[in-house]
């Protein structure tokens, strides 16, 4: 059952992108991939420095450090959806991110732990992890502003 849930976390979010226009997915995919890189690096740093250790969410055997279903499935697609609904409305974007990050760390993650989907030993307080996630959200928002500026400049040249 655990493997079915983990595979669903990897695949089903991607299927939800069929409900968006291709232009929307194309517009926000770079920021979603950038967030994936940031999350991957954060998990690598957490593993190296002992901030937390993830286990239980492995699908392939080689994904012991970064939880593939979360980072390359759910997180990546959620970034696209959040930007689709909130980009260019910074305070709404920030509020939504704070709420989603808090919901994840204080409600969904503990549920996942009880279900055996994840088990984590953390030396950081939960609020510090939420603050890190919000900081990542601010970084990717600035990245998307930069991407949109480049996109607009390229449209002008055409």
Z-matrix of the N, CA and C atoms (Angstrom, degrees):
N
C 1 1.457
C 2 1.530 1 111.14
N 3 1.343 2 114.61 1 -40.54
C 4 1.463 3 119.84 2 -179.83
C 5 1.527 4 111.11 3 -59.13
N 6 1.329 5 116.90 4 -43.03
C 7 1.455 6 120.98 5 179.99
C 8 1.535 7 111.58 6 -65.24
N 9 1.310 8 117.34 7 -36.38
C 10 1.468 9 121.15 8 177.84
C 11 1.527 10 110.08 9 -63.70
N 12 1.327 11 116.57 10 -44.27
C 13 1.464 12 120.30 11 179.14
C 14 1.529 13 110.48 12 -63.89
N 15 1.335 14 117.00 13 -43.77
C 16 1.467 15 119.92 14 -179.67
C 17 1.526 16 111.57 15 -64.56
N 18 1.342 17 116.94 16 -42.36
C 19 1.462 18 119.21 17 176.50
C 20 1.529 19 111.21 18 -64.00
N 21 1.324 20 116.41 19 -36.81
C 22 1.474 21 120.57 20 177.23
C 23 1.521 22 110.91 21 -63.91
N 24 1.341 23 117.03 22 -39.54
C 25 1.470 24 120.67 23 177.21
C 26 1.520 25 112.01 24 -64.02
N 27 1.312 26 116.23 25 -27.23
C 28 1.462 27 120.33 26 178.80
C 29 1.527 28 111.91 27 -83.32
N 30 1.317 29 117.69 28 -42.04
C 31 1.476 30 121.48 29 -170.25
C 32 1.527 31 113.86 30 -94.33
N 33 1.326 32 118.45 31 -45.20
C 34 1.471 33 120.33 32 -174.13
C 35 1.525 34 114.15 33 -60.08
N 36 1.334 35 119.36 34 -40.80
C 37 1.463 36 117.32 35 177.25
C 38 1.535 37 112.29 36 -58.12
N 39 1.319 38 116.35 37 -38.87
C 40 1.472 39 119.29 38 178.29
C 41 1.522 40 111.03 39 -62.71
N 42 1.322 41 117.09 40 -37.46
C 43 1.468 42 120.66 41 178.71
C 44 1.526 43 110.85 42 -63.67
N 45 1.336 44 117.45 43 -29.90
C 46 1.467 45 120.19 44 -179.69
C 47 1.525 46 112.06 45 -65.35
N 48 1.323 47 117.50 46 -20.62
C 49 1.466 48 120.25 47 -179.05
C 50 1.535 49 112.24 48 -68.02
N 51 1.337 50 117.82 49 -16.58
C 52 1.464 51 120.25 50 175.96
C 53 1.529 52 111.97 51 -65.13
N 54 1.332 53 116.83 52 -16.34
C 55 1.462 54 121.13 53 178.81
C 56 1.529 55 112.25 54 -85.27
N 57 1.316 56 117.12 55 -5.12
C 58 1.468 57 122.06 56 177.03
C 59 1.515 58 109.93 57 -104.65
N 60 1.317 59 115.98 58 155.54
C 61 1.461 60 120.37 59 174.45
C 62 1.522 61 109.02 60 -68.73
N 63 1.314 62 116.33 61 149.16
C 64 1.468 63 121.17 62 -179.86
C 65 1.528 64 110.96 63 -59.50
N 66 1.339 65 117.13 64 -36.31
C 67 1.468 66 120.08 65 178.49
C 68 1.530 67 111.86 66 -62.72
N 69 1.313 68 116.46 67 -36.92
C 70 1.466 69 120.72 68 179.07
C 71 1.526 70 110.27 69 -66.67
N 72 1.323 71 116.33 70 -46.12
C 73 1.468 72 120.25 71 178.55
C 74 1.526 73 109.46 72 -61.85
N 75 1.317 74 117.15 73 -44.10
C 76 1.468 75 121.79 74 179.45
C 77 1.533 76 110.94 75 -62.75
N 78 1.302 77 117.08 76 -37.73
C 79 1.470 78 121.26 77 -178.53
C 80 1.526 79 112.01 78 -67.52
N 81 1.349 80 117.03 79 -40.07
C 82 1.458 81 120.31 80 -173.62
C 83 1.534 82 114.44 81 -102.74
N 84 1.314 83 118.35 82 -4.17
C 85 1.463 84 119.77 83 178.69
C 86 1.533 85 112.41 84 -62.44
N 87 1.348 86 120.40 85 -40.48
C 88 1.472 87 118.08 86 178.55
C 89 1.527 88 113.19 87 -59.36
N 90 1.331 89 118.46 88 -41.32
C 91 1.461 90 120.33 89 179.57
C 92 1.532 91 110.27 90 -69.15
N 93 1.315 92 117.36 91 -34.95
C 94 1.464 93 119.98 92 177.86
C 95 1.535 94 110.34 93 -66.75
N 96 1.328 95 116.90 94 -40.71
C 97 1.467 96 120.22 95 177.15
C 98 1.528 97 111.17 96 -66.94
N 99 1.334 98 116.15 97 -37.51
C 100 1.459 99 120.36 98 176.36
C 101 1.526 100 110.21 99 -61.87
N 102 1.334 101 116.80 100 -42.84
C 103 1.462 102 120.23 101 177.61
C 104 1.528 103 110.49 102 -63.40
N 105 1.316 104 117.25 103 -36.12
C 106 1.456 105 120.84 104 177.53
C 107 1.529 106 110.68 105 -62.79
N 108 1.319 107 116.58 106 -41.45
C 109 1.468 108 120.45 107 177.12
C 110 1.532 109 109.84 108 -63.55
N 111 1.327 110 116.42 109 -44.94
C 112 1.472 111 120.32 110 179.40
C 113 1.530 112 110.63 111 -60.55
N 114 1.328 113 116.74 112 -45.92
C 115 1.466 114 119.74 113 179.15
C 116 1.526 115 111.33 114 -63.08
N 117 1.313 116 116.73 115 -42.33
C 118 1.466 117 120.30 116 179.05
C 119 1.523 118 110.44 117 -60.17
N 120 1.331 119 116.66 118 -45.43
C 121 1.468 120 120.42 119 178.41
C 122 1.531 121 111.20 120 -64.77
N 123 1.326 122 117.10 121 -38.37
C 124 1.468 123 120.29 122 178.52
C 125 1.532 124 110.80 123 -63.88
N 126 1.322 125 117.28 124 -43.11
C 127 1.462 126 120.23 125 177.42
C 128 1.523 127 111.31 126 -64.57
N 129 1.338 128 116.42 127 -38.42
C 130 1.470 129 119.59 128 176.78
C 131 1.526 130 110.58 129 -62.91
N 132 1.334 131 117.08 130 -45.11
C 133 1.464 132 121.16 131 179.13
C 134 1.533 133 110.24 132 -64.35
N 135 1.325 134 116.75 133 -42.78
C 136 1.464 135 120.68 134 179.40
C 137 1.525 136 110.58 135 -60.62
N 138 1.303 137 116.54 136 -41.07
C 139 1.463 138 121.14 137 178.50
C 140 1.529 139 110.24 138 -65.46
N 141 1.318 140 116.48 139 -46.57
C 142 1.468 141 121.62 140 -177.49
C 143 1.525 142 112.15 141 -65.25
N 144 1.330 143 117.02 142 -44.09
C 145 1.465 144 121.15 143 -175.95
C 146 1.537 145 113.40 144 -92.23
N 147 1.304 146 116.90 145 -2.11
C 148 1.455 147 120.25 146 177.67
C 149 1.519 148 114.72 147 73.89
N 150 1.336 149 117.32 148 26.72
C 151 1.467 150 120.18 149 178.50
C 152 1.521 151 110.84 150 -67.13
N 153 1.328 152 115.27 151 -43.79
C 154 1.453 153 121.10 152 173.63
C 155 1.506 154 107.61 153 -157.67
N 156 1.299 155 114.83 154 162.11
C 157 1.457 156 120.00 155 177.91
C 158 1.515 157 107.98 156 -131.94
N 159 1.302 158 115.52 157 122.03
C 160 1.461 159 121.68 158 179.60
C 161 1.525 160 109.01 159 -91.79
N 162 1.287 161 115.52 160 138.48
C 163 1.460 162 120.23 161 170.05
C 164 1.518 163 107.13 162 -152.37
N 165 1.296 164 114.78 163 158.92
C 166 1.454 165 119.22 164 178.46
C 167 1.508 166 114.59 165 96.61
N 168 1.343 167 117.96 166 -14.24
C 169 1.464 168 118.79 167 -178.28
C 170 1.531 169 111.22 168 -111.12
N 171 1.313 170 116.51 169 31.00
C 172 1.454 171 121.72 170 -178.70
C 173 1.529 172 110.62 171 -87.41
N 174 1.322 173 115.33 172 132.27
C 175 1.461 174 120.45 173 176.14
C 176 1.525 175 111.95 174 -104.41
N 177 1.315 176 116.66 175 -30.64
C 178 1.456 177 119.97 176 -167.96
C 179 1.523 178 115.11 177 -115.61
N 180 1.305 179 118.75 178 -12.13
C 181 1.447 180 120.34 179 -177.13
C 182 1.521 181 112.69 180 95.80
N 183 1.324 182 117.34 181 -33.80
C 184 1.465 183 121.51 182 179.15
C 185 1.521 184 111.72 183 -95.77
N 186 1.311 185 117.65 184 -3.82
C 187 1.468 186 121.08 185 -177.14
C 188 1.528 187 110.90 186 -100.92
N 189 1.329 188 115.70 187 58.06
C 190 1.466 189 121.12 188 -177.46
C 191 1.530 190 112.77 189 -82.74
N 192 1.329 191 118.40 190 -22.61
C 193 1.461 192 121.31 191 -175.64
C 194 1.528 193 111.03 192 -96.25
N 195 1.315 194 116.85 193 -47.76
C 196 1.466 195 122.70 194 -177.35
C 197 1.526 196 108.82 195 -105.78
N 198 1.325 197 118.33 196 124.01
C 199 1.470 198 119.73 197 177.88
C 200 1.536 199 110.35 198 -74.25
N 201 1.295 200 115.96 199 98.82
C 202 1.468 201 123.15 200 -175.04
C 203 1.529 202 112.74 201 -53.29
N 204 1.346 203 120.52 202 -46.99
C 205 1.465 204 118.88 203 -177.91
C 206 1.521 205 113.38 204 -59.04
N 207 1.324 206 117.40 205 -36.76
C 208 1.457 207 120.87 206 -178.75
C 209 1.519 208 110.94 207 -76.53
N 210 1.315 209 116.61 208 -53.10
C 211 1.467 210 121.02 209 -170.78
C 212 1.525 211 112.07 210 -73.43
N 213 1.327 212 117.77 211 -43.01
C 214 1.465 213 121.01 212 -175.63
C 215 1.525 214 113.11 213 -97.33
N 216 1.301 215 116.87 214 -0.27
C 217 1.455 216 121.78 215 176.83
C 218 1.510 217 110.44 216 -118.01
N 219 1.322 218 115.09 217 -87.21
C 220 1.464 219 121.28 218 -172.38
C 221 1.529 220 113.40 219 -60.12
N 222 1.343 221 118.28 220 -52.38
C 223 1.475 222 120.01 221 -177.33
C 224 1.523 223 111.55 222 -59.22
N 225 1.326 224 116.11 223 -47.00
C 226 1.456 225 120.06 224 -176.49
C 227 1.529 226 111.27 225 -58.93
N 228 1.302 227 116.40 226 -47.13
C 229 1.469 228 120.57 227 -177.70
C 230 1.525 229 111.09 228 -71.55
N 231 1.326 230 117.80 229 -37.36
C 232 1.469 231 120.41 230 178.18
C 233 1.521 232 110.48 231 -60.35
N 234 1.321 233 117.48 232 -37.63
C 235 1.470 234 120.54 233 177.63
C 236 1.525 235 110.00 234 -58.53
N 237 1.311 236 117.45 235 -44.73
C 238 1.472 237 120.88 236 -179.88
C 239 1.527 238 110.31 237 -62.14
N 240 1.331 239 117.08 238 -46.23
C 241 1.462 240 120.16 239 -179.68
C 242 1.522 241 112.12 240 -64.72
N 243 1.327 242 117.70 241 -42.53
C 244 1.470 243 120.54 242 -179.83
C 245 1.525 244 110.00 243 -63.44
N 246 1.325 245 117.54 244 -44.26
C 247 1.462 246 119.71 245 178.20
C 248 1.522 247 111.22 246 -65.33
N 249 1.309 248 117.34 247 -37.97
C 250 1.466 249 120.65 248 178.71
C 251 1.529 250 111.02 249 -57.29
N 252 1.318 251 117.00 250 -42.23
C 253 1.459 252 120.53 251 -175.99
C 254 1.525 253 114.50 252 -89.43
N 255 1.329 254 118.90 253 -20.87
C 256 1.463 255 118.97 254 -169.89
C 257 1.524 256 115.60 255 -126.27
N 258 1.322 257 119.26 256 -9.67
C 259 1.457 258 118.78 257 -174.58
C 260 1.530 259 111.50 258 -62.98
N 261 1.313 260 115.17 259 141.81
C 262 1.471 261 126.25 260 -175.65
C 263 1.523 262 112.77 261 77.85
N 264 1.327 263 116.30 262 6.09
C 265 1.469 264 122.02 263 172.14
C 266 1.532 265 106.01 264 -127.81
N 267 1.333 266 114.75 265 77.86
C 268 1.454 267 122.24 266 -167.55
C 269 1.522 268 113.45 267 -53.36
N 270 1.326 269 118.47 268 -47.20
C 271 1.469 270 119.85 269 -174.87
C 272 1.522 271 111.19 270 -67.79
N 273 1.304 272 117.37 271 -34.12
C 274 1.469 273 119.90 272 174.88
C 275 1.522 274 109.46 273 -67.63
N 276 1.343 275 116.05 274 -44.53
C 277 1.465 276 121.34 275 177.78
C 278 1.531 277 110.27 276 -56.24
N 279 1.322 278 116.80 277 -49.29
C 280 1.460 279 121.23 278 -177.70
C 281 1.531 280 110.99 279 -64.30
N 282 1.319 281 117.01 280 -43.42
C 283 1.465 282 120.86 281 178.71
C 284 1.527 283 111.03 282 -61.52
N 285 1.319 284 116.40 283 -46.54
C 286 1.466 285 120.53 284 179.31
C 287 1.528 286 110.26 285 -60.70
N 288 1.326 287 117.71 286 -42.53
C 289 1.457 288 120.29 287 179.74
C 290 1.519 289 111.99 288 -64.89
N 291 1.317 290 117.11 289 -43.72
C 292 1.469 291 119.86 290 178.70
C 293 1.528 292 110.07 291 -61.51
N 294 1.326 293 116.62 292 -43.94
C 295 1.469 294 120.12 293 179.45
C 296 1.527 295 111.44 294 -64.54
N 297 1.333 296 117.48 295 -45.47
C 298 1.466 297 120.07 296 -179.49
C 299 1.527 298 111.69 297 -66.11
N 300 1.329 299 117.17 298 -41.52
C 301 1.463 300 119.92 299 179.40
C 302 1.522 301 110.92 300 -65.31
N 303 1.321 302 117.13 301 -42.17
C 304 1.463 303 120.80 302 176.68
C 305 1.515 304 111.70 303 -64.48
N 306 1.336 305 116.66 304 -45.12
C 307 1.467 306 121.70 305 177.02
C 308 1.520 307 110.39 306 -56.75
N 309 1.322 308 116.07 307 -45.23
C 310 1.463 309 119.57 308 -178.92
C 311 1.528 310 111.30 309 -63.63
N 312 1.334 311 117.19 310 -52.24
C 313 1.463 312 120.41 311 -172.89
C 314 1.528 313 113.46 312 -73.90
N 315 1.324 314 118.16 313 -32.88
C 316 1.458 315 120.03 314 -175.09
C 317 1.530 316 114.00 315 -97.63
N 318 1.337 317 117.46 316 -18.70
C 319 1.465 318 119.12 317 -177.83
C 320 1.534 319 111.86 318 -122.30
N 321 1.337 320 117.57 319 -59.28
C 322 1.466 321 120.11 320 -174.74
C 323 1.527 322 113.27 321 -67.81
N 324 1.320 323 116.85 322 -42.11
C 325 1.467 324 119.45 323 -179.26
C 326 1.529 325 111.94 324 -63.27
N 327 1.347 326 118.71 325 -46.50
C 328 1.477 327 117.79 326 175.48
C 329 1.533 328 113.30 327 -60.40
N 330 1.329 329 117.29 328 -35.45
C 331 1.471 330 120.05 329 176.14
C 332 1.523 331 109.54 330 -63.79
N 333 1.344 332 116.18 331 -44.24
C 334 1.462 333 120.50 332 176.94
C 335 1.521 334 112.49 333 -60.17
N 336 1.327 335 116.34 334 -36.61
C 337 1.470 336 120.27 335 177.10
C 338 1.531 337 110.62 336 -65.42
N 339 1.328 338 117.04 337 -44.71
C 340 1.467 339 120.29 338 179.81
C 341 1.526 340 111.45 339 -64.53
N 342 1.331 341 116.82 340 -32.47
C 343 1.467 342 120.68 341 179.49
C 344 1.531 343 111.72 342 -80.54
N 345 1.315 344 117.55 343 -8.77
C 346 1.457 345 120.81 344 -178.99
C 347 1.516 346 113.79 345 82.73
N 348 1.347 347 116.64 346 11.84
C 349 1.467 348 119.98 347 179.18
C 350 1.519 349 111.60 348 -75.18
N 351 1.304 350 116.32 349 -32.37
C 352 1.461 351 121.94 350 178.10
C 353 1.520 352 107.76 351 -140.54
N 354 1.282 353 114.96 352 148.72
C 355 1.459 354 119.42 353 168.68
C 356 1.511 355 105.29 354 -138.23
N 357 1.282 356 115.07 355 130.50
C 358 1.450 357 118.92 356 -172.55
C 359 1.514 358 110.62 357 -136.58
N 360 1.295 359 114.06 358 133.07
C 361 1.459 360 121.48 359 170.46
C 362 1.515 361 105.74 360 -105.64
N 363 1.323 362 118.20 361 121.38
C 364 1.457 363 120.76 362 -175.63
C 365 1.520 364 110.93 363 -125.13
N 366 1.338 365 114.67 364 137.75
C 367 1.464 366 119.66 365 173.25
C 368 1.527 367 109.99 366 -97.31
N 369 1.332 368 116.89 367 -8.63
C 370 1.463 369 121.38 368 178.24
C 371 1.521 370 109.77 369 -96.49
N 372 1.331 371 117.30 370 141.76
C 373 1.471 372 118.17 371 173.55
C 374 1.536 373 110.35 372 -66.68
N 375 1.300 374 116.15 373 152.07
C 376 1.470 375 121.43 374 -178.11
C 377 1.522 376 111.13 375 -56.23
N 378 1.313 377 117.98 376 -39.23
C 379 1.470 378 120.58 377 -179.18
C 380 1.526 379 111.04 378 -63.00
N 381 1.325 380 118.05 379 -31.82
C 382 1.462 381 121.29 380 177.63
C 383 1.524 382 110.59 381 -68.23
N 384 1.321 383 116.75 382 -37.33
C 385 1.467 384 120.53 383 178.17
C 386 1.523 385 109.62 384 -68.76
N 387 1.334 386 117.61 385 -41.17
C 388 1.467 387 121.12 386 176.84
C 389 1.534 388 109.28 387 -62.07
N 390 1.327 389 117.62 388 -43.43
C 391 1.469 390 121.05 389 178.47
C 392 1.530 391 110.72 390 -60.94
N 393 1.333 392 116.86 391 -39.19
C 394 1.464 393 120.69 392 177.22
C 395 1.533 394 110.26 393 -63.34
N 396 1.315 395 116.80 394 -41.87
C 397 1.464 396 120.95 395 179.93
C 398 1.537 397 110.63 396 -65.33
N 399 1.326 398 117.11 397 -39.78
C 400 1.465 399 120.82 398 178.36
C 401 1.534 400 109.57 399 -66.77
N 402 1.324 401 117.30 400 -39.34
C 403 1.469 402 120.48 401 176.91
C 404 1.526 403 110.18 402 -61.45
N 405 1.326 404 117.14 403 -41.27
C 406 1.467 405 120.30 404 176.52
C 407 1.525 406 110.54 405 -61.57
N 408 1.329 407 116.51 406 -39.55
C 409 1.467 408 120.64 407 178.88
C 410 1.525 409 110.97 408 -61.90
N 411 1.329 410 117.08 409 -39.22
C 412 1.471 411 120.37 410 177.85
C 413 1.523 412 111.31 411 -66.87
N 414 1.318 413 116.47 412 -40.20
C 415 1.471 414 120.93 413 178.81
C 416 1.523 415 110.41 414 -62.85
N 417 1.323 416 116.92 415 -46.18
C 418 1.463 417 117.60 416 -177.58
C 419 1.525 418 111.66 417 -72.19
N 420 1.313 419 118.21 418 -26.39
C 421 1.466 420 119.97 419 175.11
C 422 1.531 421 109.83 420 -63.96
N 423 1.337 422 115.84 421 -44.70
C 424 1.474 423 119.34 422 177.45
C 425 1.529 424 110.47 423 -63.88
N 426 1.316 425 116.64 424 -38.11
C 427 1.465 426 120.68 425 177.21
C 428 1.526 427 110.62 426 -60.87
N 429 1.321 428 117.37 427 -43.22
C 430 1.462 429 120.31 428 -179.48
C 431 1.525 430 111.39 429 -67.79
N 432 1.321 431 117.66 430 -36.20
C 433 1.468 432 119.78 431 174.47
C 434 1.523 433 110.12 432 -59.09
N 435 1.317 434 116.19 433 -44.08
C 436 1.469 435 121.51 434 178.04
C 437 1.527 436 110.54 435 -63.22
N 438 1.333 437 117.76 436 -43.87
C 439 1.462 438 121.73 437 179.08
C 440 1.526 439 111.27 438 -61.58
N 441 1.313 440 116.90 439 -42.28
C 442 1.463 441 120.12 440 179.27
C 443 1.517 442 111.47 441 -64.66
N 444 1.328 443 116.93 442 -37.93
C 445 1.465 444 120.98 443 177.41
C 446 1.525 445 110.46 444 -61.99
N 447 1.302 446 116.73 445 -44.58
C 448 1.468 447 121.26 446 177.97
C 449 1.522 448 110.25 447 -64.27
N 450 1.324 449 117.46 448 -42.19
C 451 1.460 450 121.89 449 179.43
C 452 1.526 451 110.74 450 -61.24
N 453 1.339 452 116.71 451 -43.70
C 454 1.462 453 120.60 452 179.15
C 455 1.528 454 111.35 453 -64.47
N 456 1.343 455 117.09 454 -40.54
C 457 1.468 456 120.62 455 178.25
C 458 1.524 457 110.78 456 -64.29
N 459 1.313 458 117.12 457 -38.53
C 460 1.474 459 119.34 458 179.80
C 461 1.520 460 111.20 459 -70.34
N 462 1.343 461 118.06 460 -31.82
C 463 1.475 462 121.10 461 176.78
C 464 1.515 463 110.75 462 -68.02
N 465 1.341 464 116.71 463 -34.93
C 466 1.461 465 120.48 464 179.77
C 467 1.523 466 111.96 465 -67.19
N 468 1.319 467 116.85 466 -31.96
C 469 1.460 468 121.18 467 -178.70
C 470 1.512 469 113.13 468 -76.00
N 471 1.315 470 116.38 469 -19.66
C 472 1.471 471 120.05 470 -177.54
C 473 1.482 472 112.12 471 -78.26
